[in-house]
Amino acid sequence: MQTIKIGTRESQLALIQVELVVRALKNYFPNLRFEVIPIKTQGDRLLDKDLKMFGGKGLFLEDIEKNLLSNNIDIAVHSAKDVPFEIPDGLGLIAMLKREDTRDVFASSLRIPFFKMRKNARIGTSSLRRSVQLKFIQPELEVIPLRGNIPTRIKKIDELNLDGIVLAAAGLKRLGWEKLITHYFDQNLIVPAIGQGAIVIESRIDSDLNVLIRRINHDETELAVKAERSFMKALGGNCHMAIGAYASIIGKSLHMIGMIESDGKIQKEFIIDKISQSNEIGKRLAQKLGENR
């Protein structure tokens, strides 16, 4: 039996996400063997830097994708929110696991609920999208730029004398650190990142393994994330832009909210359509926002 080589980042969270993929595949193919190959990416080497200055979130994938294209690994496992809208020729996003909690959360070692903090509280975040939405909720907040992986950001709560930090619920839950969460932000209040909470498997589009990988695909997650990614692509989204989107399937309809910050103002739009229109809904939502800019 072939051993499937899985490439991913070296972080604790990335390795946990690989475990989830392996577990899902073994449910269908118990005799499969796997080798996990952690890869240090350029983004990991620059965790203490502002990634906008070096090319954005694609830095977390570039080295892994080179290994895919060179046949050093068979598949790659990513957080969907780290995947740019353009991926290299010859590669494809083959499957997605069922999505975790998509919300952003407030985490505090002092156990302070977000809306009970002092108005000028010091809040850490690594995201422009979160920063502009937090300042809209409470203009007097002091938002502190925060770099590093999740354990590093948690440590900085005390090191930088922060009241708390805002980050994705999914990462904290997968790491088993839910106890730090004191508030969950509704997706309409702080619109999540594109793909937030989803794990995606990337592979060569001509790989024989893709038939196996598709067995673990969660269709609703894939539809929603593809709609969000089409929104990002239509806007030309990158690390320099504060954009967010969240799509969900309710009954036979796809509901989607999009957010963009432009000229210091936050704009949000909603759209509802049939699931069959999922490939177009993101583009139409981007057009609605563009018309109002």
C-alpha positions as a printed Julia matrix, in Angstrom:
293×3 Matrix{Float64}:
   0.0    0.0     0.0
   1.3    3.43   -0.98
   2.39   5.85    1.73
   0.8    9.26    1.2
   3.19  12.09    1.98
   1.41  15.09    3.52
   3.06  18.49    3.57
   2.07  21.23    5.98
   3.51  24.03    8.09
   5.49  23.2    11.22
   3.12  24.84   13.71
   1.22  22.88   16.34
  -2.08  23.94   14.78
  -1.03  22.84   11.29
  -0.04  19.4    12.59
  -3.37  19.06   14.4
  -5.15  19.89   11.15
  -3.21  17.13    9.39
  -4.32  14.71   12.11
  -7.94  15.61   11.34
  -7.39  14.94    7.63
  -5.65  11.62    8.3
  -8.45  10.55   10.65
 -11.07  11.4     8.02
  -9.24   9.46    5.3
  -8.72   6.44    7.55
 -12.47   6.29    8.16
 -12.83   5.42    4.47
  -9.48   3.79    3.78
  -8.2    2.18    7.01
  -5.21   0.54    5.31
  -3.73   3.76    3.98
  -0.36   4.82    5.37
   0.72   8.41    5.87
   3.95  10.32    6.37
   3.69  13.89    7.65
   6.36  16.23    6.31
   6.49  19.56    8.19
   7.8   22.38    5.99
   9.14  25.68    7.26
   7.67  28.34    4.99
   8.87  31.85    4.3
   5.84  33.12    6.2
   6.93  31.16    9.27
  10.38  32.72    9.07
   8.79  36.17    9.05
   6.19  35.64   11.78
   7.44  38.67   13.7
   7.25  40.88   10.58
   4.41  42.66    8.8
   3.63  40.16    6.02
   2.17  42.91    3.83
   5.74  44.09    3.25
   6.83  40.69    1.91
   3.94  39.46   -0.21
   1.08  38.55    2.13
  -0.4   35.26    3.26
   0.78  33.39    0.17
   4.13  33.21    1.93
   2.67  30.42    4.1
   2.0   28.27    1.02
   4.72  28.97   -1.53
   7.32  26.54   -0.16
   4.71  23.82    0.37
   3.35  24.22   -3.15
   6.87  23.98   -4.59
   7.2   20.62   -2.85
   3.86  19.53   -4.34
   4.89  20.49   -7.85
   8.26  18.73   -7.38
   6.53  15.51   -6.22
   8.27  15.67   -2.84
   4.85  15.45   -1.2
   1.53  14.03   -2.45
  -0.94  16.4    -0.82
  -0.82  19.56    1.27
  -3.07  20.6     4.15
  -3.8   24.28    4.73
  -6.07  26.61    6.64
  -8.38  27.8     3.86
  -8.05  31.41    5.02
  -4.32  31.3     4.17
  -4.9   30.32    0.53
  -4.73  33.23   -1.97
  -7.34  33.35   -4.74
  -4.65  32.46   -7.29
  -2.87  29.12   -6.91
  -0.09  27.74   -9.15
  -0.93  26.06  -12.46
  -1.14  22.31  -12.04
  -2.49  22.46   -8.49
  -6.06  22.42   -7.2
  -8.05  22.61   -3.99
  -9.37  19.06   -3.99
 -11.41  18.76   -0.79
 -12.43  20.54    2.39
 -13.29  19.12    5.79
 -16.46  20.17    7.6
 -15.94  23.71    8.79
 -15.2   24.58   12.39
 -16.64  27.63   14.13
 -16.2   30.55   11.72
 -16.41  33.34   14.29
 -13.72  35.6    15.66
 -13.39  35.59   19.43
 -12.01  37.69   22.24
  -9.54  35.84   24.44
  -8.36  37.18   27.78
  -6.17  35.64   30.44
  -8.0   37.92   32.91
 -11.36  36.42   31.85
 -12.75  39.87   30.99
 -15.8   39.85   28.66
 -15.24  42.1    25.64
 -18.11  44.49   26.27
 -17.18  44.96   29.93
 -13.7   46.28   29.23
 -12.62  49.87   29.67
 -13.21  51.93   26.53
  -9.51  52.47   25.83
  -8.56  48.84   26.39
  -5.41  47.48   24.72
  -6.41  44.77   22.25
  -3.95  42.71   20.21
  -4.65  41.42   16.72
  -2.63  40.34   13.69
  -5.32  41.3    11.19
  -6.2   44.55    9.43
  -9.71  43.17    8.89
 -10.22  42.66   12.62
  -8.56  45.93   13.53
 -10.86  48.15   11.45
 -13.98  46.33   12.62
 -12.94  46.53   16.28
 -12.33  50.28   15.96
 -15.8   50.64   14.43
 -17.35  48.89   17.44
 -15.31  50.89   19.96
 -13.34  53.82   18.46
 -11.39  54.42   21.67
  -9.76  50.99   21.68
  -6.0   50.87   21.38
  -5.34  48.15   18.82
  -1.85  46.66   19.13
  -0.35  44.86   16.07
   0.4   41.29   17.06
   2.49  38.78   15.09
   3.32  35.15   15.62
   1.51  31.83   15.87
  -1.36  31.33   18.31
   0.75  30.21   21.33
   3.01  33.24   20.81
   0.04  35.6    20.63
  -1.43  34.12   23.81
   1.88  34.69   25.63
   1.93  38.31   24.5
  -1.3   39.08   26.38
   0.75  39.27   29.57
   4.08  40.3    28.02
   2.56  43.39   26.36
   0.08  44.12   29.14
  -2.91  43.59   26.85
  -6.51  43.34   28.0
  -6.94  40.55   25.48
  -6.57  39.52   21.85
  -8.95  38.83   18.97
  -8.39  35.75   16.82
 -10.25  32.92   15.1
 -12.33  30.59   17.25
 -11.37  27.59   15.1
  -7.67  27.72   15.97
  -8.26  28.02   19.7
 -10.77  25.18   19.65
  -8.49  22.85   17.71
  -5.67  23.61   20.15
  -7.98  22.91   23.1
  -7.79  26.46   24.49
 -11.48  27.34   24.49
 -11.29  28.3    28.17
  -9.54  31.55   27.18
 -12.54  32.71   25.12
 -14.72  35.3    26.85
 -16.72  36.5    23.84
 -17.79  35.2    20.42
 -18.37  37.91   17.81
 -21.39  37.39   15.58
 -20.36  37.08   11.93
 -22.46  40.15   11.08
 -20.6   42.27   13.65
 -17.06  41.16   12.83
 -17.19  39.56    9.39
 -14.73  36.62    9.3
 -11.82  36.1     6.92
 -12.51  34.31    3.65
 -12.39  30.57    4.36
 -12.06  31.0     8.13
 -12.53  27.75   10.04
 -12.09  25.47    7.01
  -9.29  22.99    6.32
  -8.44  22.44    2.66
  -6.46  19.69    0.93
  -4.4   20.79   -2.07
  -3.01  18.37   -4.64
  -1.73  18.12   -8.19
  -4.75  18.19  -10.48
  -3.52  15.07  -12.35
  -2.94  13.02   -9.18
  -4.56   9.58   -8.94
  -5.08  10.27   -5.23
  -7.71  12.91   -5.91
 -10.47  10.32   -6.2
  -9.67   9.19   -2.65
  -9.31  12.72   -1.32
 -12.72  13.74   -2.67
 -14.37  11.12   -0.46
 -13.78  13.27    2.61
 -15.06  16.48    1.04
 -17.81  18.31    2.94
 -20.02  19.7     0.19
 -21.65  22.53    2.16
 -18.29  23.81    3.38
 -16.89  23.69   -0.15
 -19.86  25.6    -1.6
 -19.62  28.3     1.07
 -15.85  28.73    0.87
 -15.88  28.82   -2.94
 -18.5   31.59   -2.78
 -16.29  33.53   -0.36
 -13.22  33.01   -2.53
 -15.07  34.25   -5.61
 -15.88  37.41   -3.62
 -12.19  37.82   -2.75
 -11.13  37.25   -6.35
 -13.65  39.78   -7.69
 -12.25  42.41   -5.32
  -8.63  41.45   -5.98
  -8.26  40.67   -2.27
  -4.82  40.62   -0.72
  -3.06  41.21    2.58
  -3.19  44.98    2.01
  -7.01  45.06    2.02
  -9.42  44.83    4.93
 -12.01  42.46    3.48
 -14.11  39.68    4.92
 -16.93  37.39    3.85
 -19.06  34.67    5.35
 -21.36  32.34    3.42
 -23.7   29.78    4.94
 -26.31  27.4     3.61
 -29.74  27.72    5.2
 -32.31  25.36    3.74
 -31.96  25.59   -0.03
 -30.47  29.09    0.01
 -26.96  30.48    0.27
 -26.72  33.49    2.58
 -23.64  35.68    2.35
 -22.29  38.84    3.94
 -19.31  40.75    2.59
 -17.3   43.55    4.14
 -14.67  45.95    2.85
 -12.98  48.98    4.37
 -12.55  51.89    1.97
 -11.44  55.46    2.68
 -11.72  54.85    6.41
 -15.31  53.59    6.17
 -16.57  50.04    6.62
 -19.11  48.85    4.07
 -21.16  45.67    4.38
 -23.64  44.07    2.02
 -25.83  40.97    2.22
 -27.09  38.69   -0.5
 -29.28  35.57   -0.59
 -29.69  33.27   -3.58
 -30.19  29.67   -4.59
 -27.4   27.22   -3.82
 -27.12  26.59   -7.56
 -25.88  30.18   -7.9
 -22.98  29.69   -5.46
 -20.35  30.25   -8.16
 -21.79  33.68   -8.98
 -23.0   34.96   -5.62
 -19.57  36.12   -4.48
 -19.03  38.1    -7.68
 -22.44  39.73   -7.38
 -21.82  40.65   -3.75
 -18.51  42.25   -4.73
 -20.33  44.21   -7.43
 -22.88  45.47   -4.89
 -20.1   46.72   -2.64
 -18.27  48.24   -5.6
 -21.34  50.2    -6.65
 -21.54  51.81   -3.21
 -17.86  52.73   -2.88
